[in-house]
């Protein structure tokens, strides 16, 4: 569905001239403390569109010539990734800033935050999406309850063997649970990189593509700080059959994401998620009967169709 930008972030990376890097790592676990950008990430394209402010803040800019993107130096299984972003100020119509995790290959998995720009004074939209075994079309869209352009806010993806959570300033905005017992695939066997990019998508990003990018306002700048990855690093030398074993708890090592209670929402968080869905969500693929006359299988167990 083109108006929802359903092409995967992985495909966009390829289209934008993304190059993959085979990188080795020798650590099993990355500290959850905030890190400097170059400890965890590297530019993946348009390095001349990066601006570094001291050790803490990275700015990526989009102009008529190019956007920009960065990627993690390692691939990961499970855990939590967070980055604090201050989105493009003013008239950001037509622009998209993305923060996401993705594996490689034709049956890749992917967890997306996409921030869709708007005309001055109009609220930003967040689109989240999941690709599982190469299949996406799981978009949800919501309006934020604050202005994301005036300050940094934390955007997090929590991935455990039981669920994927999307969080904004630790408020859950989306929960995708493991329903393998009902025959529904769940991402659990492919290590994923962490990525971010900014680019022009005025064919679909703002009001279905009706509002185009005004290049007189360029460059469009997204700012980043607070880079955190608390996850299991999967070295490039590990065989695919051993990915899950590499990052699962055993007698020798314990990983926090294997604790059954990790990722379970507290009563307060459950109420927050209900509040977000009731007051800020304006699109959910599960309730789009025109697009899906038969509800997707994972929607049939916990969603009401409208």
LINMORA-V377561 format. One record per backbone hydrogen bond with DSSP energy under -1.0 kcal/mol. CO is the residue of the C=O (numbers start at 1). NH is the residue of the N-H. If there is no record, write none. Layout:
{{CO NH} {CO NH}}
This chain:
{{1 4} {1 6} {2 5} {8 12} {9 13} {10 14} {11 15} {12 16} {13 18} {14 17} {28 233} {36 39} {37 40} {37 41} {40 73} {42 71} {45 69} {46 49} {47 50} {49 61} {51 59} {53 57} {57 53} {58 224} {59 51} {60 222} {62 220} {66 63} {68 198} {69 44} {69 45} {70 196} {71 42} {75 234} {76 192} {77 232} {79 159} {80 230} {81 157} {82 228} {83 155} {84 225} {85 153} {86 223} {90 92} {92 95} {94 201} {95 117} {96 199} {97 115} {98 197} {99 113} {100 195} {101 111} {102 193} {105 108} {108 134} {109 103} {110 131} {111 101} {112 129} {113 99} {114 127} {115 97} {116 125} {118 92} {119 122} {125 116} {126 142} {127 114} {128 140} {129 112} {131 110} {132 135} {135 132} {139 285} {140 128} {141 282} {141 283} {142 126} {147 150} {148 87} {153 85} {154 169} {155 83} {156 167} {157 81} {158 165} {159 79} {162 178} {163 160} {164 176} {165 158} {166 173} {166 174} {167 156} {168 171} {171 168} {174 166} {176 164} {179 182} {179 184} {180 183} {192 76} {193 102} {194 72} {195 100} {196 70} {197 98} {198 68} {199 96} {201 204} {201 205} {206 209} {206 211} {207 210} {214 217} {215 218} {220 62} {222 60} {223 86} {224 58} {225 84} {227 35} {228 82} {230 80} {231 30} {232 77} {235 238} {239 242} {240 243} {242 246} {245 248} {253 250} {255 258} {256 259} {259 262} {261 264} {266 270} {267 271} {268 272} {269 273} {270 274} {271 275} {272 276} {273 277} {274 278} {275 279} {276 280} {276 281} {280 143} {283 141} {284 287} {285 288} {287 289} {288 292} {296 299} {299 303}}
